[in-house]
C-alpha cells in the first residue's frame, strides 16, 4: 500500500512536460568506450554478412554488410590508436598500415569472395588491436 501511495504521489507532482519521473528515468549505466562499440558493430555486421551469404542473398546486401564490418573494425583500431576517421575507409586503412590487398579483396567478386575479404580485413585489425590493446579479446 505504501508503494502505491508513493507512486500516486509521484504521478500527481507538478512537473514540466517531458521531465522523467523516477520510474521512467533511464537507468544509469556505464557506457562502453567507443572502441568497444565499434568492435561490437563490426562483429554484428560480419555475422549479418555471413548469414546473407549462407541464405544466398543479393550481392549488394552482402557487400554492404561486409563494408560496414570492415569500416567498424577500422574505426575501432583508429580509436585505439588515437587517429581520426575522416570518412574514407581506404585512407584510414593506409593510416593503420594495413596491407593493400585487404581493400582490394573487398571491392569485387561474388558474395562469398567479398565475405572472405571482409573476414581477412577484420582478422588483420583484430591482430593489430591485440598488439596495441592486449587486455581485451578481439574475437570476430
N, CA, C and O atoms as a DFTB+ gen file, in Angstrom:
560 C
 N C O
     1  1       0.826      -1.178       0.000
     2  2       0.000       0.000       0.000
     3  2       0.884       1.260       0.000
     4  3       0.584       2.239      -0.684
     5  1       1.951       1.219       0.760
     6  2       2.873       2.352       0.844
     7  2       3.438       2.668      -0.546
     8  3       3.525       3.834      -0.931
     9  1       3.822       1.628      -1.297
    10  2       4.379       1.835      -2.628
    11  2       3.340       2.448      -3.562
    12  3       3.666       3.316      -4.373
    13  1       2.116       2.007      -3.451
    14  2       1.054       2.544      -4.294
    15  2       0.856       4.031      -4.025
    16  3       0.723       4.820      -4.960
    17  1       0.837       4.411      -2.763
    18  2       0.672       5.835      -2.420
    19  2       1.853       6.661      -2.930
    20  3       1.669       7.769      -3.434
    21  1       3.056       6.122      -2.798
    22  2       4.241       6.833      -3.292
    23  2       4.149       7.001      -4.812
    24  3       4.461       8.064      -5.348
    25  1       3.726       5.960      -5.484
    26  2       3.590       6.018      -6.941
    27  2       2.546       7.071      -7.352
    28  3       2.771       7.834      -8.291
    29  1       1.424       7.108      -6.657
    30  2       0.397       8.099      -6.956
    31  2       0.906       9.507      -6.685
    32  3       0.614      10.433      -7.443
    33  1       1.656       9.670      -5.619
    34  2       2.201      10.982      -5.289
    35  2       3.139      11.454      -6.402
    36  3       3.087      12.613      -6.814
    37  1       3.994      10.550      -6.885
    38  2       4.935      10.906      -7.941
    39  2       4.178      11.284      -9.211
    40  3       4.561      12.227      -9.904
    41  1       3.110      10.558      -9.518
    42  2       2.340      10.856     -10.717
    43  2       1.619      12.195     -10.617
    44  3       1.421      12.863     -11.632
    45  1       1.226      12.595      -9.423
    46  2       0.469      13.829      -9.261
    47  2       1.350      15.063      -9.106
    48  3       0.850      16.187      -9.140
    49  1       2.666      14.865      -8.935
    50  2       3.549      16.013      -8.798
    51  2       3.487      16.871     -10.054
    52  3       3.329      16.370     -11.167
    53  1       3.613      18.147      -9.849
    54  2       3.612      19.083     -10.965
    55  2       5.018      19.125     -11.556
    56  3       5.938      19.656     -10.933
    57  1       5.187      18.569     -12.749
    58  2       6.481      18.549     -13.430
    59  2       6.307      19.129     -14.830
    60  3       5.246      18.995     -15.439
    61  1       7.338      19.763     -15.325
    62  2       7.285      20.191     -16.728
    63  2       7.144      18.962     -17.625
    64  3       7.694      17.900     -17.332
    65  1       6.403      19.120     -18.715
    66  2       6.178      18.008     -19.620
    67  2       7.501      17.469     -20.132
    68  3       8.367      18.235     -20.554
    69  1       7.658      16.160     -20.095
    70  2       8.870      15.526     -20.609
    71  2       9.920      15.257     -19.551
    72  3      10.899      14.563     -19.826
    73  1       9.748      15.781     -18.356
    74  2      10.713      15.515     -17.297
    75  2      10.492      14.095     -16.802
    76  3       9.378      13.741     -16.417
    77  1      11.542      13.277     -16.808
    78  2      11.344      11.893     -16.396
    79  2      11.037      11.772     -14.910
    80  3      11.613      12.475     -14.079
    81  1      10.127      10.874     -14.597
    82  2       9.844      10.547     -13.204
    83  2      10.817       9.454     -12.798
    84  3      11.451       8.850     -13.664
    85  1      10.951       9.185     -11.518
    86  2      11.876       8.124     -11.113
    87  2      11.594       6.790     -11.790
    88  3      12.522       6.025     -12.054
    89  1      10.342       6.502     -12.072
    90  2      10.022       5.214     -12.691
    91  2      10.292       5.193     -14.197
    92  3      10.417       4.117     -14.782
    93  1      10.385       6.374     -14.836
    94  2      10.629       6.397     -16.276
    95  2      12.024       6.894     -16.619
    96  3      12.397       6.914     -17.792
    97  1      12.791       7.291     -15.636
    98  2      14.140       7.780     -15.902
    99  2      15.000       6.632     -16.415
   100  3      14.888       5.509     -15.923
   101  1      15.851       6.898     -17.391
   102  2      16.704       5.834     -17.902
   103  2      17.686       5.379     -16.824
   104  3      18.159       6.194     -16.032
   105  1      17.989       4.101     -16.791
   106  2      18.924       3.618     -15.778
   107  2      20.316       4.172     -16.044
   108  3      20.710       4.360     -17.195
   109  1      21.039       4.424     -14.999
   110  2      22.407       4.913     -15.131
   111  2      23.306       3.715     -15.405
   112  3      23.396       2.797     -14.589
   113  1      23.961       3.728     -16.544
   114  2      24.830       2.627     -16.920
   115  2      26.156       3.194     -17.381
   116  3      26.220       4.285     -17.948
   117  1      27.205       2.443     -17.130
   118  2      28.498       2.838     -17.669
   119  2      28.464       2.597     -19.166
   120  3      28.077       1.521     -19.623
   121  1      28.864       3.586     -19.916
   122  2      28.877       3.394     -21.359
   123  2      30.213       2.779     -21.763
   124  3      31.255       3.069     -21.175
   125  1      30.158       1.937     -22.764
   126  2      31.366       1.284     -23.262
   127  2      32.202       2.307     -24.022
   128  3      31.661       3.248     -24.602
   129  1      33.518       2.124     -24.018
   130  2      34.363       3.025     -24.815
   131  2      34.009       2.902     -26.297
   132  3      33.603       1.831     -26.748
   133  1      34.159       3.986     -27.053
   134  2      33.817       3.946     -28.486
   135  2      34.517       2.808     -29.224
   136  3      33.934       2.197     -30.119
   137  1      35.759       2.524     -28.853
   138  2      36.494       1.436     -29.498
   139  2      35.719       0.124     -29.390
   140  3      35.600      -0.615     -30.367
   141  1      35.195      -0.160     -28.202
   142  2      34.457      -1.407     -27.986
   143  2      33.115      -1.398     -28.710
   144  3      32.659      -2.434     -29.192
   145  1      32.491      -0.241     -28.783
   146  2      31.222      -0.126     -29.511
   147  2      31.460      -0.392     -30.994
   148  3      30.692      -1.116     -31.626
   149  1      32.521       0.190     -31.551
   150  2      32.839      -0.042     -32.961
   151  2      33.128      -1.521     -33.208
   152  3      32.706      -2.081     -34.219
   153  1      33.850      -2.148     -32.280
   154  2      34.178      -3.556     -32.468
   155  2      32.910      -4.413     -32.408
   156  3      32.764      -5.355     -33.186
   157  1      32.015      -4.097     -31.509
   158  2      30.746      -4.835     -31.441
   159  2      29.952      -4.675     -32.739
   160  3      29.350      -5.634     -33.224
   161  1      29.951      -3.463     -33.300
   162  2      29.271      -3.237     -34.582
   163  2      29.932      -4.081     -35.682
   164  3      29.251      -4.652     -36.533
   165  1      31.238      -4.148     -35.648
   166  2      31.967      -4.960     -36.618
   167  2      31.526      -6.415     -36.537
   168  3      31.205      -7.033     -37.552
   169  1      31.515      -6.949     -35.339
   170  2      31.133      -8.348     -35.151
   171  2      29.694      -8.601     -35.615
   172  3      29.407      -9.611     -36.258
   173  1      28.806      -7.679     -35.284
   174  2      27.410      -7.826     -35.711
   175  2      27.287      -7.797     -37.231
   176  3      26.587      -8.623     -37.816
   177  1      27.964      -6.847     -37.866
   178  2      27.892      -6.733     -39.320
   179  2      28.514      -7.938     -40.017
   180  3      28.011      -8.388     -41.047
   181  1      29.590      -8.456     -39.471
   182  2      30.207      -9.638     -40.059
   183  2      29.273     -10.845     -39.920
   184  3      29.172     -11.667     -40.831
   185  1      28.603     -10.944     -38.791
   186  2      27.615     -12.009     -38.616
   187  2      26.467     -11.889     -39.593
   188  3      25.983     -12.892     -40.119
   189  1      26.031     -10.669     -39.837
   190  2      24.965     -10.436     -40.816
   191  2      25.446     -10.836     -42.208
   192  3      24.714     -11.481     -42.958
   193  1      26.671     -10.456     -42.553
   194  2      27.219     -10.809     -43.872
   195  2      27.288     -12.328     -44.028
   196  3      26.952     -12.857     -45.087
   197  1      27.716     -13.025     -42.987
   198  2      27.783     -14.497     -43.056
   199  2      26.394     -15.085     -43.288
   200  3      26.224     -15.995     -44.100
   201  1      25.419     -14.566     -42.579
   202  2      24.054     -15.055     -42.732
   203  2      23.530     -14.781     -44.146
   204  3      22.891     -15.639     -44.756
   205  1      23.802     -13.593     -44.653
   206  2      23.353     -13.245     -46.001
   207  2      23.963     -14.170     -47.047
   208  3      23.274     -14.599     -47.973
   209  1      25.254     -14.480     -46.906
   210  2      25.899     -15.402     -47.846
   211  2      25.281     -16.787     -47.719
   212  3      24.979     -17.433     -48.723
   213  1      25.095     -17.237     -46.494
   214  2      24.507     -18.558     -46.257
   215  2      23.114     -18.684     -46.882
   216  3      22.751     -19.738     -47.405
   217  1      22.352     -17.613     -46.820
   218  2      20.993     -17.628     -47.363
   219  2      20.937     -17.306     -48.857
   220  3      19.857     -17.312     -49.449
   221  1      22.078     -17.028     -49.464
   222  2      22.111     -16.738     -50.894
   223  2      21.493     -15.402     -51.258
   224  3      20.919     -15.258     -52.337
   225  1      21.602     -14.442     -50.388
   226  2      21.011     -13.119     -50.630
   227  2      21.803     -12.344     -51.679
   228  3      22.928     -12.715     -52.013
   229  1      21.209     -11.259     -52.201
   230  2      21.867     -10.484     -53.270
   231  2      23.234      -9.926     -52.862
   232  3      23.491      -9.605     -51.702
   233  1      24.086      -9.830     -53.866
   234  2      25.450      -9.354     -53.673
   235  2      25.494      -7.972     -53.020
   236  3      26.366      -7.706     -52.192
   237  1      24.569      -7.103     -53.383
   238  2      24.577      -5.743     -52.831
   239  2      24.398      -5.755     -51.315
   240  3      25.028      -4.966     -50.610
   241  1      23.552      -6.637     -50.816
   242  2      23.360      -6.721     -49.361
   243  2      24.615      -7.235     -48.674
   244  3      25.026      -6.710     -47.639
   245  1      25.224      -8.269     -49.257
   246  2      26.454      -8.824     -48.688
   247  2      27.554      -7.774     -48.712
   248  3      28.286      -7.613     -47.736
   249  1      27.670      -7.068     -49.815
   250  2      28.706      -6.036     -49.952
   251  2      28.535      -4.954     -48.890
   252  3      29.518      -4.501     -48.303
   253  1      27.312      -4.543     -48.644
   254  2      27.059      -3.507     -47.636
   255  2      27.435      -3.991     -46.243
   256  3      28.092      -3.271     -45.491
   257  1      27.022      -5.203     -45.897
   258  2      27.343      -5.741     -44.569
   259  2      28.853      -5.906     -44.402
   260  3      29.396      -5.623     -43.334
   261  1      29.523      -6.361     -45.446
   262  2      30.981      -6.523     -45.388
   263  2      31.677      -5.172     -45.226
   264  3      32.587      -5.020     -44.412
   265  1      31.239      -4.213     -46.003
   266  2      31.823      -2.873     -45.915
   267  2      31.643      -2.290     -44.511
   268  3      32.567      -1.704     -43.947
   269  1      30.457      -2.458     -43.966
   270  2      30.189      -1.927     -42.626
   271  2      31.035      -2.644     -41.571
   272  3      31.487      -2.020     -40.611
   273  1      31.247      -3.939     -41.743
   274  2      32.073      -4.692     -40.796
   275  2      33.512      -4.184     -40.829
   276  3      34.117      -3.940     -39.784
   277  1      34.052      -4.027     -42.033
   278  2      35.443      -3.573     -42.158
   279  2      35.581      -2.136     -41.670
   280  3      36.553      -1.802     -40.992
   281  1      34.622      -1.288     -42.010
   282  2      34.683       0.100     -41.551
   283  2      34.623       0.180     -40.022
   284  3      35.367       0.948     -39.413
   285  1      33.758      -0.594     -39.412
   286  2      33.644      -0.579     -37.952
   287  2      34.919      -1.078     -37.293
   288  3      35.366      -0.518     -36.292
   289  1      35.509      -2.136     -37.856
   290  2      36.778      -2.650     -37.309
   291  2      37.877      -1.606     -37.455
   292  3      38.679      -1.401     -36.544
   293  1      37.906      -0.958     -38.592
   294  2      38.900       0.093     -38.842
   295  2      38.724       1.236     -37.852
   296  3      39.704       1.757     -37.320
   297  1      37.494       1.622     -37.609
   298  2      37.232       2.713     -36.663
   299  2      37.631       2.329     -35.246
   300  3      38.105       3.173     -34.485
   301  1      37.443       1.059     -34.886
   302  2      37.889       0.596     -33.566
   303  2      39.401       0.710     -33.446
   304  3      39.917       1.162     -32.424
   305  1      40.113       0.298     -34.498
   306  2      41.575       0.382     -34.486
   307  2      42.046       1.837     -34.455
   308  3      42.982       2.177     -33.732
   309  1      41.394       2.685     -35.239
   310  2      41.754       4.104     -35.236
   311  2      41.501       4.726     -33.865
   312  3      42.321       5.496     -33.365
   313  1      40.373       4.390     -33.268
   314  2      40.024       4.913     -31.949
   315  2      41.079       4.505     -30.925
   316  3      41.502       5.320     -30.105
   317  1      41.498       3.257     -30.975
   318  2      42.516       2.767     -30.052
   319  2      43.830       3.511     -30.246
   320  3      44.549       3.784     -29.285
   321  1      44.133       3.835     -31.489
   322  2      45.399       4.500     -31.809
   323  2      45.336       6.013     -31.669
   324  3      46.357       6.688     -31.797
   325  1      44.156       6.552     -31.408
   326  2      44.011       7.998     -31.279
   327  2      44.031       8.723     -32.609
   328  3      44.300       9.923     -32.663
   329  1      43.747       8.003     -33.681
   330  2      43.731       8.603     -35.012
   331  2      42.298       8.908     -35.421
   332  3      41.379       8.188     -35.030
   333  1      42.093       9.965     -36.200
   334  2      40.728      10.319     -36.611
   335  2      40.264       9.468     -37.784
   336  3      41.070       9.007     -38.592
   337  1      38.962       9.268     -37.862
   338  2      38.349       8.652     -39.040
   339  2      37.797       9.796     -39.872
   340  3      36.933      10.545     -39.417
   341  1      38.297       9.926     -41.090
   342  2      37.929      11.067     -41.925
   343  2      36.839      10.740     -42.934
   344  3      36.555      11.546     -43.821
   345  1      36.227       9.573     -42.811
   346  2      35.142       9.217     -43.708
   347  2      35.576       8.441     -44.928
   348  3      34.741       8.111     -45.770
   349  1      36.851       8.139     -45.054
   350  2      37.370       7.403     -46.210
   351  2      38.043       6.133     -45.700
   352  3      39.115       6.184     -45.097
   353  1      37.406       5.007     -45.948
   354  2      37.913       3.737     -45.431
   355  2      39.290       3.412     -45.981
   356  3      40.172       2.985     -45.237
   357  1      39.478       3.608     -47.261
   358  2      40.768       3.284     -47.875
   359  2      41.898       4.116     -47.260
   360  3      42.971       3.586     -46.973
   361  1      41.665       5.401     -47.060
   362  2      42.683       6.263     -46.432
   363  2      42.924       5.843     -44.988
   364  3      44.057       5.889     -44.508
   365  1      41.873       5.437     -44.300
   366  2      42.018       5.017     -42.908
   367  2      42.814       3.724     -42.806
   368  3      43.620       3.559     -41.890
   369  1      42.594       2.816     -43.735
   370  2      43.384       1.584     -43.745
   371  2      44.859       1.889     -43.990
   372  3      45.735       1.243     -43.414
   373  1      45.129       2.869     -44.842
   374  2      46.530       3.288     -45.054
   375  2      47.117       3.877     -43.776
   376  3      48.282       3.634     -43.463
   377  1      46.310       4.658     -43.025
   378  2      46.792       5.216     -41.760
   379  2      47.238       4.121     -40.800
   380  3      48.188       4.296     -40.038
   381  1      46.546       2.998     -40.847
   382  2      46.870       1.878     -39.955
   383  2      47.961       0.983     -40.532
   384  3      48.365       0.013     -39.891
   385  1      48.440       1.293     -41.730
   386  2      49.451       0.500     -42.426
   387  2      48.948      -0.915     -42.711
   388  3      49.702      -1.884     -42.628
   389  1      47.675      -1.015     -43.044
   390  2      47.093      -2.312     -43.389
   391  2      47.594      -2.736     -44.769
   392  3      47.855      -1.885     -45.618
   393  1      47.730      -4.033     -44.999
   394  2      48.156      -4.491     -46.335
   395  2      47.191      -4.004     -47.414
   396  3      45.980      -3.953     -47.199
   397  1      47.735      -3.651     -48.562
   398  2      46.916      -3.099     -49.648
   399  2      45.832      -4.051     -50.125
   400  3      44.731      -3.615     -50.461
   401  1      46.125      -5.329     -50.158
   402  2      45.157      -6.267     -50.718
   403  2      43.927      -6.445     -49.848
   404  3      42.941      -7.023     -50.305
   405  1      43.948      -5.972     -48.618
   406  2      42.753      -6.053     -47.774
   407  2      41.613      -5.290     -48.425
   408  3      40.487      -5.784     -48.484
   409  1      41.893      -4.109     -48.907
   410  2      40.843      -3.308     -49.528
   411  2      40.464      -3.874     -50.902
   412  3      39.290      -3.871     -51.272
   413  1      41.446      -4.354     -51.651
   414  2      41.177      -4.884     -52.982
   415  2      40.257      -6.100     -52.930
   416  3      39.392      -6.257     -53.791
   417  1      40.433      -6.952     -51.937
   418  2      39.579      -8.126     -51.818
   419  2      38.131      -7.745     -51.528
   420  3      37.217      -8.523     -51.803
   421  1      37.926      -6.590     -50.991
   422  2      36.584      -6.125     -50.634
   423  2      35.776      -5.658     -51.826
   424  3      34.549      -5.755     -51.817
   425  1      36.431      -5.163     -52.833
   426  2      35.740      -4.369     -53.837
   427  2      35.026      -5.130     -54.940
   428  3      34.161      -4.556     -55.601
   429  1      35.341      -6.366     -55.164
   430  2      34.694      -7.066     -56.276
   431  2      34.575      -8.546     -55.966
   432  3      35.221      -9.084     -55.067
   433  1      33.727      -9.171     -56.746
   434  2      33.607     -10.614     -56.647
   435  2      32.257     -11.069     -56.146
   436  3      31.388     -10.274     -55.786
   437  1      32.120     -12.365     -56.139
   438  2      30.891     -12.992     -55.664
   439  2      30.754     -12.757     -54.161
   440  3      31.732     -12.439     -53.484
   441  1      29.541     -12.914     -53.645
   442  2      29.324     -12.679     -52.210
   443  2      30.279     -13.450     -51.291
   444  3      30.767     -12.893     -50.307
   445  1      30.548     -14.712     -51.598
   446  2      31.454     -15.495     -50.749
   447  2      32.868     -14.911     -50.775
   448  3      33.563     -14.919     -49.759
   449  1      33.289     -14.413     -51.921
   450  2      34.625     -13.789     -52.025
   451  2      34.670     -12.485     -51.227
   452  3      35.653     -12.197     -50.546
   453  1      33.613     -11.717     -51.319
   454  2      33.559     -10.472     -50.541
   455  2      33.606     -10.764     -49.045
   456  3      34.302     -10.081     -48.293
   457  1      32.866     -11.777     -48.622
   458  2      32.876     -12.156     -47.215
   459  2      34.268     -12.596     -46.786
   460  3      34.734     -12.218     -45.710
   461  1      34.932     -13.386     -47.609
   462  2      36.295     -13.817     -47.283
   463  2      37.226     -12.614     -47.140
   464  3      38.073     -12.572     -46.248
   465  1      37.056     -11.643     -48.028
   466  2      37.874     -10.429     -47.936
   467  2      37.594      -9.646     -46.665
   468  3      38.515      -9.141     -46.022
   469  1      36.324      -9.545     -46.305
   470  2      35.958      -8.834     -45.077
   471  2      36.505      -9.567     -43.856
   472  3      37.020      -8.938     -42.931
   473  1      36.394     -10.891     -43.851
   474  2      36.927     -11.659     -42.722
   475  2      38.432     -11.500     -42.606
   476  3      38.971     -11.424     -41.502
   477  1      39.110     -11.451     -43.744
   478  2      40.567     -11.256     -43.723
   479  2      40.923      -9.865     -43.183
   480  3      41.855      -9.722     -42.392
   481  1      40.186      -8.857     -43.609
   482  2      40.443      -7.499     -43.124
   483  2      40.179      -7.392     -41.626
   484  3      40.966      -6.793     -40.894
   485  1      39.085      -7.967     -41.178
   486  2      38.754      -7.922     -39.750
   487  2      39.789      -8.706     -38.948
   488  3      40.165      -8.293     -37.851
   489  1      40.251      -9.828     -39.484
   490  2      41.288     -10.612     -38.797
   491  2      42.568      -9.791     -38.649
   492  3      43.220      -9.831     -37.606
   493  1      42.926      -9.044     -39.704
   494  2      44.131      -8.214     -39.612
   495  2      43.956      -7.157     -38.527
   496  3      44.869      -6.915     -37.737
   497  1      42.779      -6.527     -38.490
   498  2      42.549      -5.481     -37.490
   499  2      42.471      -6.074     -36.089
   500  3      42.876      -5.428     -35.123
   501  1      41.959      -7.286     -35.965
   502  2      41.939      -7.951     -34.656
   503  2      43.368      -8.197     -34.179
   504  3      43.670      -7.996     -33.002
   505  1      44.239      -8.625     -35.071
   506  2      45.635      -8.845     -34.659
   507  2      46.316      -7.516     -34.339
   508  3      47.141      -7.445     -33.429
   509  1      45.975      -6.471     -35.078
   510  2      46.505      -5.129     -34.774
   511  2      46.062      -4.707     -33.373
   512  3      46.869      -4.227     -32.578
   513  1      44.777      -4.888     -33.080
   514  2      44.250      -4.494     -31.771
   515  2      44.829      -5.351     -30.648
   516  3      45.031      -4.856     -29.540
   517  1      45.096      -6.624     -30.917
   518  2      45.722      -7.481     -29.896
   519  2      47.095      -6.963     -29.523
   520  3      47.497      -7.020     -28.361
   521  1      47.821      -6.452     -30.525
   522  2      49.162      -5.908     -30.247
   523  2      49.091      -4.632     -29.414
   524  3      49.880      -4.457     -28.485
   525  1      48.154      -3.739     -29.737
   526  2      48.109      -2.442     -29.057
   527  2      47.209      -2.426     -27.829
   528  3      47.345      -1.543     -26.983
   529  1      46.287      -3.390     -27.714
   530  2      45.392      -3.472     -26.561
   531  2      45.196      -4.942     -26.180
   532  3      44.129      -5.515     -26.402
   533  1      46.237      -5.540     -25.604
   534  2      46.175      -6.978     -25.307
   535  2      45.236      -7.349     -24.164
   536  3      44.981      -8.533     -23.944
   537  1      44.722      -6.376     -23.442
   538  2      43.888      -6.662     -22.288
   539  2      42.458      -7.067     -22.623
   540  3      41.681      -7.357     -21.713
   541  1      42.093      -7.095     -23.890
   542  2      40.730      -7.437     -24.296
   543  2      40.805      -8.505     -25.368
   544  3      41.780      -8.567     -26.117
   545  1      39.797      -9.339     -25.449
   546  2      39.749     -10.313     -26.531
   547  2      39.153      -9.641     -27.759
   548  3      38.225      -8.838     -27.658
   549  1      39.690      -9.976     -28.894
   550  2      39.260      -9.337     -30.143
   551  2      38.699     -10.361     -31.112
   552  3      39.074     -10.400     -32.283
   553  1      37.803     -11.182     -30.610
   554  2      37.176     -12.191     -31.458
   555  2      36.210     -11.586     -32.443
   556  3      35.705     -10.482     -32.238
   557  1      35.958     -12.296     -33.492
   558  2      35.037     -11.830     -34.524
   559  2      34.270     -12.984     -35.083
   560  3      33.437     -12.800     -35.971
